[in-house]
Amino acid sequence: MSKEVNLISSRRKESSISYRQAGNIKKVAYIFLGLCVIASVGLFVLNSTSELGTLSKKEDSLNQTLHTQQKKIVKMTLIKDRIESISDIQKKSKSYEDILVNVSSALPQDSKFDSFEVTKNSLNVTVSSSSLLSVNSFLDYIINNINKNHIFQKVTVSSLVGDIQSGKYILVLDVTLL
Amino acid sequence: MNKPSPVNQTTLRIIYYRNKQFIAPVIIFAVCIVIIVEAIFPQIQEWVSVRSQVSSSIQKIDQLNKNIDIVSNTNDDILNNEILFLSQVLPQNKDYIGVLNAISQAAIISGTALGDYSFDVGDLSKTGANGNTIQIRLSITGGVTEAKKFISSLKKQAPISDIADIQISNNTVTIVSVFYFKPFPNVSLNDNITTVNVLSDQEKKLLQTLQESIVLPPSSNSLINL
């Protein structure tokens, strides 16, 4: 009952708590403000004293040094360009020697090439022999080497003719090259 | 019905006196927020950007130092010789004399008898990625063995060539050979070139193989003026 009556002392207590809270908030506010100012100034100093300017000057100076060697750089560029082009040409180039070696090594001694034509993708060959067995062995070699030696892809026998007058067998092959 | 009490000067004064100790902290917090938004955030962004610039600048400097080292350690005479050699292996324009020389040298080395030959000029307006070509149809006396020898020795001649077609019949070999040429790329001394094109190991090996296998004619001295 006395508490309800004596309202003044209770109000004093409330106001002293409120003052204390206010004081604490004020302290936090000042600390926060201080931190903000320190961070702001610190970042400004950090940014303004960065080594970017020095590095930029050094970069310019090195560029100047390199500029004096431009003749050599141009020559190196030209050499690189030539070598790259030659490399590309060689990559696209087909080894005709391998084709010639492969096909000619398969030819039996009693046979001969009547005609022989190699293009980028095909080989047309006409073989004549007095022995059918020799013609057969040549054909067997070519067929057995399809997809094996990375040269022949597909073999088509265009014709096999037995010429009674000359006593020769003539084989015409169309070979698709890999 | 209860009417809301009107806000008068006395009420405002009471509110002010009750909360006046909080006014300063509120203003300080507001100022802090302004500082964070207007000063700290932009500074942080700038700092991040400066860091990345510094890092890229350091990388550039390292690259420049490496390039300077490479260029300084490269012998100018060797470069001149390499350009001279490569400009004959892959000429910058139609080198008919070089082509004829290569064919006759290949015939001499392979021991084959050279017959007729004819140039196929083709479309002069076209330029391929690896340059243009001169096509030549030539004939040699012999069969497969002679063709093999001739092709093998033609490979060792400059300008660089490739075979497009081989026909063998009646003891005559007809070869369609393609000789390459390519104009030099447009590189000006006034350009601010900082990239040094160094040959890779594979390219160095190719250059060495070419230098070992291809024999240049003794009269060749087409110097490039830079």
Interface residues (C-beta under 8 A of the other chain):
Chain A: S18 Y19 A22 G23 I25 K26 V28 A29 Y30 F32 L33 C36 V37 A39 S40 L43 F44 L46 N47 S50 E51 L52 L55 S56 K58 E59 L62 N63 T65 L66 H67 Q69 Q70 K71 K72 I73 V74 K75 M76 T77 L78 I79 K80 D81 R82 I83 E84 S85 I86 S87 D88 I89 Q90 K92 S93 K94 Y96 E97 L100 V101 V103 S104 F113 D114 S115 F116 E117 V118 T119 K120
Chain B: Q21 F22 A24 P25 I28 F29 V31 C32 I35 I36 A39 I40 Q43 I44 E46 W47 V50 Q53 V54 S57 I58 K60 I61 L64 N65 N67 I68 V71 S72 T74 D76 L79 N80 E82 I83 L86 S87 V89 L90 A129 N130 G131 G143 V144 T145 A147 K148 I151 S152 I160 D162 I163 A164 D165 I166 Q167 I168 S169 Y180 K182 F184 P185 V187 L189 N192 I193 T194 V196 N197 V198 L199 Q202 E203 L206 L207 L210 I224 L226
